[in-house]
Amino acid sequence: MKPPAYNTAEVQQISQEQGERNVAMAVCVQLAGRAIIRVVSRCEEAQDNCNLDLSECQLMQVPDAVYHLMRHTELKRCDLSGNVITKIPPKFAVKFSLITELNLSHNQMCKLPEELAELQALEMLDISHNTYIALPSVTFRIPQLKQLLANNNSIIEVDVERLKLAPALEFVDLQENPLTPRVHDALSSVTLIKIEMTPREAEEWEDLTV
């Protein structure tokens, strides 16, 4: 029985493709390793300064290891910006209950857990540059929240009446959002909270100079 005959060119192509896959796999492993090292290193820094900076760490979620590493640290600030996070789990508010600043900007989030209302010390929340289509109602119930940055999303809807009842809110940035004319007008009438909005363009049937 003769062994199967292989074309030399086919053998070389198979060998080359296998080599490219091996290189790609090695690069992926190396990048993943660097990301893990970066996260662990920043957690160790946070144990000293109570400021957890996990920005630009290629995270799709907050790793469980982070909660473990931070279990004896009273965090004051947490920066998760510049990742590809789609959601924050409810336990985040339990584990990091003392934070005063939370930066979730430049991710891929469209909602927030209701448990964030339990963050009794949170004063500044940045959810800008995400994919929200409505301003999360939980933000109106965070007891000490003063600044809410929600610019550069896809927000069309805001519960203005609930927004007015927010216990401590002083400033809301809603610039670069496609707010409906109705919502834009309603927000313009709010006086106790400073609200930044991109000036809306008049519809063809409107004449705002009248």
Beta strands, then each sheet from edge to edge (+ up, - down):
strand 1: 51-53
strand 2: 77-79
strand 3: 101-103
strand 4: 124-126
strand 5: 147-149
strand 6: 171-173
strand 7: 194-196
sheet 1: 1+ 2+ 3+ 4+ 5+ 6+ 7+
end
